[in-house]
Amino acid sequence: MGNLNLDLIRAEFPALNNDCIYLDNAGGSQVLKRVADRISNYLLTTSVQLGASYSTSQAASEKVLSARRAIAELINAYHDEEVVMGGSTTGLMFLFTQAILPSIRDGDEIIVTDSDHEANIGGWMRLKNAGAIIKIWPVNHESLALELADLDTLLTPRTKWLAMTHASNVLGSVNPVAEVAEQVHAVGAKLCVDAVAYAPHRLVDVQASDADIYVFSFYKVFGPHYAVLWGKRDLLLALPTLNHHFIGPEVLPYKLQPGNVNFELSYGCAGIADYLMDVGTQLGELGNNRQRMQTAFDHFAQHEDALAEKLLSYLRSKKQVHVIGHDHVKNGNRMPTVSFVVANQLSESIVRHMDKFDIGIRFGDFYAKRLIETLGLQSHGGVVRVSIAHYNTDAEIDRLIQGLEEALN
Ligand SMILES: Cc1ncc(COP(=O)(O)O)c(C=O)c1O
């Protein structure tokens, strides 16, 4: 491995063709040209209402449907009807928690973590109004992990849902969702996973995750501002319609897409799967579509690990720096999203210094506010976060390190 052709890869992302070093990928990744081209192609050739008998409408319907099939394959859904699309993860989570609201009974227990992005907490918290009891699965302050032993003490026969993140957008850590699913299912509860910080770095496999609901945003995975919520078919079928009264509960996924999907963005997002398959093929993978995507991600992970370890090794050498999360890359234990604070310096001052070199990183709580608060990091103004994607280069990390060398007191 290690033979990613970064010139070819970077040529797929026209926005990288400037002097800015872009390391805010967990905020939003750059967009593939082929995705933008598909969006433009849809708008300029088939922007009509779906489902009519005339040829352009038939072509538009096929484009939108084929995109749904491509996304289903990208995430390994059992069926493309399980693929619900919408504007954002936050929006989809609010819709979803609205959809389950009628099923909530007084005393039902819902567990959320204190290390998630608020998108996978707030909607669940509101179910308190329907009588739910909300419990918090706290991050362990020593290991900075969500410990399975702590979860054990929270699960009861009354637990109905657990909401957690597959990877933390601040700590970069990966959570063992399949093991959690086993524990959660053992008490008859269901698992909802936010994979926004995971999907840009590993091939999503909703079946292997054994989650019941799995959601992420395409603008973090080389696409536009758009998102997907996958759910097990029987679970989705049992939900009431969120659409017009005449769109019945059996009409999946339309009943959960009030106002319908965005046609051009749906069509555009299929370009992400195309890209991954092409990269896999370039790397010599001759297997099926998912195997080609897997090969692409295997190489991405290896490259990202090397860049992240280079940065972490520099940060470890600075005694005034405290990495928030694992400070080594080991056996796929972390994403290349690296957060840190610096003794006696505000996080903002480090980031402003990097602005001078046109290096795009950022500081703050990244809407994982509860995590920043429980770890007592508000006094620094949150963390400095460097978030790497597969298209970043070794030379970019070198320039970042040079800049940090100046910025760190
Ligand atoms: C882990 C995580 N979950 C959820 C979100 C929210 O996604 P969206 O902006 O699509 O609502 C983000 C955005 O930063 C995120 O990092």
The ligand as a Tripos MOL2 file, in Angstrom:
@<TRIPOS>MOLECULE
LIG
   16    16     1     0     0
SMALL
NO_CHARGES

@<TRIPOS>ATOM
      1 C1        -20.1010   14.1360   14.2050 C.3       1 LIG1
      2 C2        -21.0710   15.0950   13.5750 C.ar      1 LIG1
      3 N1        -22.3800   14.8110   13.6410 N.ar      1 LIG1
      4 C3        -23.2990   15.6280   13.0960 C.ar      1 LIG1
      5 C4        -22.9320   16.7800   12.4510 C.ar      1 LIG1
      6 C5        -24.0020   17.6590   11.8800 C.3       1 LIG1
      7 O1        -24.1490   17.4610   10.5160 O.3       1 LIG1
      8 P1        -25.0930   18.4330    9.6920 P.3       1 LIG1
      9 O2        -24.3520   19.7230    9.5340 O.co2     1 LIG1
     10 O3        -25.3020   17.7140    8.3940 O.co2     1 LIG1
     11 O4        -26.3380   18.5980   10.4490 O.co2     1 LIG1
     12 C6        -21.5910   17.1290   12.3720 C.ar      1 LIG1
     13 C7        -21.1740   18.3870   11.7220 C.2       1 LIG1
     14 O5        -20.1220   18.9040   11.9650 O.2       1 LIG1
     15 C8        -20.6330   16.2530   12.9480 C.ar      1 LIG1
     16 O6        -19.3160   16.5380   12.9000 O.3       1 LIG1
@<TRIPOS>BOND
     1     1     2 1
     2     2     3 ar
     3     2    15 ar
     4     3     4 ar
     5     4     5 ar
     6     5     6 1
     7     5    12 ar
     8     6     7 1
     9     7     8 1
    10     8     9 2
    11     8    10 1
    12     8    11 1
    13    12    13 1
    14    12    15 ar
    15    13    14 2
    16    15    16 1
@<TRIPOS>SUBSTRUCTURE
     1 LIG1         1 GROUP 0 **** ****
